[in-house]
Amino acid sequence: MSRTAEITRETKETKVRLRLDLDGGEAKISTGVGFLDHMLELLARHGRLGLELEASGDLETGAHHTTEDVGICLGQAIDEALADRAGIRRYGSALVPMDEALAECAIDISGRPLCVFDGELPTTSIAGFDTELAEEFFRAVANSAKLTLHLSVRDGTNAHHMIEACFKAFARALRVAVSIDPEESGVPSTKGTLSE
């Protein structure tokens, strides 16, 4: 069964084309925001995702619109690729160090969008990526994918390391949550659905 999705989003602010394969493939990413590209490459690698993404946006106003819209599209693609959620593990968690930084992520593919982001990131810009955009990205993904997402930065002083730990922890948790459970033949919910 193919677990793929293709999403196109075009607004006055951005244009995003994204193709996702939950079961692997190449990562080809170009958003015009170098740090975001780097984080998405990490996400694809550690999540074992095939991810092709091309985005362009109004970067003269900053990276906010591009980052948020990429997050929306990624979330929509996860939602679509999971279809009715039959056979998935549903839950995933990871604790990931990145040098002095430590991030923890827990995911429930619940059908109920929620993002709890707990992290005091230094207020700075990394190659045009304002650190506050990390939370915006994960909130957009969680809302559009209908995930319950808890992400916390337990420790750290270097903003790059702290955000990288977040992306890696999210990737590892997502990888487990979307994986197929050989002991689960149906939708892992007493309600019988996880898509609403």
N, C-alpha and C positions, 0 to 999 in steps of 0.2 A: 504494500500500500504506500503510495507516494504521500509524503507529508511536506508539501511545498505550498508556497503562496507567492503571488506577485501583486505588488501594491504600487499604484501611481497616485501621487497627490500633487496638485498644482494650485497655488494660491497667488495672490498679488505679491507675496513676500518670498515664496520658495517654490521650487519644483523638485520633487523627490521620486525616484524610481528605485524600487527595491525588490529583490528576489531572495526568498529564504527557503532553505532546505533543512529541516530539523535533524536530518540523518547524515549530514556532512556534505562536504564539497569545498570548493575554493572560496577564498575571501578576496573580493575585488571591491575596494572601497574608495570613494572620492567624494568628499563633502565640501572641500574648500577650506576646511578647518583642520589643520594638521594634527592637533592634539586629539580631536574627536575621531579622526581617521585611525590614529594609533589605538585609542581605547576600543573602537569597534573591531579592529583587527584582533586585539586581545580577546574580546568577547567571542568572536567567531572561533578562534583557536581553542580557547578553554571550554567553550560550550559545544565544541564539535559541530558547528553549524556551517552550512554553505550559505554565504552571504555576499550577494552582489548588490552594490548600492552606489547610486550616483545622485548627488544632490547639488543644487545651486540655489543661492539665496542672496538676500540683501545684506551681505557681510559688511557693507559700509556703515550699517547701524549696529554692528556687533554680531555675535554668533548665536544669539538667543533664538531667533525664529528658525534657523537651520537646525539647531540642536533639538528643539522641541518637536519640530515636524518630522525629523528623522526618528525620534522616539515614538511618535504617534504611528508612523508607518511600520516600524519594527513591531510594535505591539499589535497592530492590525494583522500583520503577517503571521505572528505567533498564533493569534486567535484563529485565523483562517486555516493555517496548516494543521492545527490540532483537531479541527472538525468537531466531532461529538465527544472527544476526549476518551473514547473507549480504549481500555487497555493500558493507560498511562499510570505511572507511579503517583502522580499528582503532587506530592510533596518533595521538596528538596531543600537542603541547607548546606552551607559551606562556611568555613572559617579560614581566611586567607591572609598570610603575612606578606608584606612587601617592604623589606628592610625594617625600618622602625615603625612602619604603619601596620595596622591590623584591622581588617574589616570582616564583618559577619553578615550573612544573608540567609534569610529563610523565605521560601516561596510556597504558596498554596495556589494551585490552579483551580480556583474556587468558583469562578464566575462572578465574584464580588470584587470589584476594583477598589484597591486601597493601597496607598504607599505611605509607610512610616519610615522616614529618613532621619536618622539620628547621628549627626556628625558635625562637629565644629571645625569646618575647613577654614584654613587661612584665607582671608579675602585678598585675592590676587588674580592675575590673568596669566595663563600658561599658553603662550603662542596664540593669543587671540581668544582663548577659551576662559571665560570668567568662571571661577571655581563654583559659584552659586548655580551654574548651569548643570552640574552633576545631578543635583536633586531634581531639577526640572526635567532632565532626560528620563530618569527612572520613574518619575511620576507619570510622564506621558506614556511610557511603556506599560506600566501597571494598569493605568486606566484603559488603554486601548486593547490590551491583551486580557483584561478582566482577571488580573492576578491580585492576590493578597501578597504584598511584598513588604518585608521588614528588612531594612538595610541599615547597619550601624557601623560607624568608624570607632572602634574601641580605643585606638591609640594612633599616634603619629604627629609629626611636626612638618613634614614636607608635603605640600599640597599635591604634587604630582604622584608621590607614592600613595597617599591616602586615596585619591581618586582611582588610581590603578588597582589598588586592593579592592575597592568597591566593584569595579567592572569585572575583575577576576572572580570575586566571590559570587556575584550575580550569575556569571557564566557557568560556574561549577554547580550552583544550586539549580539553575534552569536545566542544565544537562541531565541532572537526576530526575527532576520533576517531569520532564517531557519524555523520559525514557519509557520503553515498553516493559511492563511487568508481566512476565510469563505466567504468573499465577492469577492475573486479573483478566477475565474475559469480557467484562462489561465496563460500565462507567463507574469509577471508584467513588460512589456517593450513595447514601441511602435514599436520596431524592430521585435518583435515576438520571440526573442531568447536572452538568457543570457549566453549560454554555449560557445560562441565564441567571 
